[in-house]
Amino acid sequence: MKYDVYTDPFGMLKFQTQATLMAMEASAVIWMRVMGWAGLWSVLPSENTRMVTEKQKAFTEAGTRMVMGTMKGQEAHKTLSHALKPIRSTTKSNVGRLIKRGPKTKK
């Protein structure tokens, strides 16, 4: 097993950057979905179901990646980064999709 954190001194910084971006995207998605519930943001009727099912898929994949990386003895930052990818991918696509829909306008 390798426990040398110095093989990639910027590995944890890269992971932390991705985790921060994911958190900011998640906040934006939550905000737009809540605005959708209030009738102020244009969301599809399927948005409520989507927000539950996408989490199940992303977190299952992340958990699998975490276990596999740990079992392989990967460095922590590599395991964490690999596990974060499906979650970050989901938040990134959601924020882009919801921003394109935009606020509701009166017609």
C-alpha positions in Angstrom: 0.0 0.0 0.0 1.2 3.5 -0.8 0.6 6.3 1.7 3.1 8.8 0.2 1.1 12.0 -0.2 4.1 13.7 -1.8 4.0 11.9 -5.2 1.6 14.6 -6.4 1.8 17.6 -4.1 -1.1 19.3 -5.9 -3.4 16.2 -6.0 -5.4 17.2 -2.9 -5.6 20.8 -4.1 -7.1 19.6 -7.4 -9.6 17.5 -5.5 -10.5 20.4 -3.2 -11.0 22.7 -6.2 -13.4 20.2 -7.8 -15.2 19.7 -4.5 -15.7 23.5 -4.1 -17.0 23.8 -7.7 -19.4 20.9 -7.0 -20.7 22.6 -3.9 -21.2 25.9 -5.6 -23.0 24.2 -8.5 -25.2 22.3 -6.1 -26.2 25.5 -4.4 -27.1 27.1 -7.7 -29.2 24.0 -8.7 -31.0 24.0 -5.3 -31.8 27.7 -5.7 -33.1 27.3 -9.2 -35.3 24.3 -8.2 -36.7 26.2 -5.2 -37.5 29.1 -7.5 -39.2 26.6 -9.8 -41.4 25.4 -7.0 -42.3 29.1 -6.3 -43.2 29.5 -10.0 -40.4 31.9 -10.7 -38.0 29.6 -12.6 -38.8 27.6 -15.7 -38.5 23.9 -14.7 -40.0 20.8 -16.3 -42.7 18.9 -14.4 -40.2 15.9 -14.2 -37.7 18.0 -12.2 -38.8 16.7 -8.8 -38.4 13.0 -9.9 -35.1 13.8 -11.6 -33.6 15.4 -8.5 -34.1 12.2 -6.5 -33.1 9.6 -9.1 -30.0 11.4 -10.2 -28.6 11.5 -6.7 -29.2 7.7 -6.3 -27.2 7.0 -9.4 -24.4 9.5 -8.8 -23.9 8.5 -5.1 -24.0 4.8 -5.9 -21.3 5.3 -8.6 -19.3 7.5 -6.2 -19.5 4.9 -3.4 -18.4 2.1 -5.8 -15.4 4.2 -6.9 -14.5 5.0 -3.4 -14.5 1.4 -2.3 -12.5 0.3 -5.4 -9.9 2.9 -5.0 -9.5 2.1 -1.3 -9.2 -1.6 -2.1 -6.5 -0.9 -4.7 -4.6 1.1 -2.2 -4.7 4.3 -4.2 -3.5 7.6 -2.8 -6.3 9.4 -1.0 -6.5 12.3 -3.5 -6.8 9.9 -6.4 -9.6 7.9 -4.8 -11.5 11.0 -3.7 -11.1 12.7 -7.1 -12.3 9.6 -8.9 -15.3 9.2 -6.5 -16.3 12.9 -6.9 -16.5 12.7 -10.7 -20.1 11.3 -11.1 -21.4 13.8 -8.5 -19.6 16.8 -10.1 -20.7 15.7 -13.5 -24.3 15.7 -12.3 -24.1 19.1 -10.7 -22.3 20.6 -13.7 -24.9 19.3 -16.2 -27.8 20.4 -13.9 -26.6 24.0 -13.5 -26.1 24.3 -17.3 -29.5 22.9 -18.1 -31.4 24.9 -15.5 -29.6 28.2 -16.4 -30.6 27.7 -20.1 -34.3 27.3 -19.0 -34.1 30.6 -17.2 -36.6 32.5 -15.1 -40.3 32.4 -15.9 -41.6 35.4 -17.8 -45.1 36.6 -18.1 -46.7 36.1 -21.5 
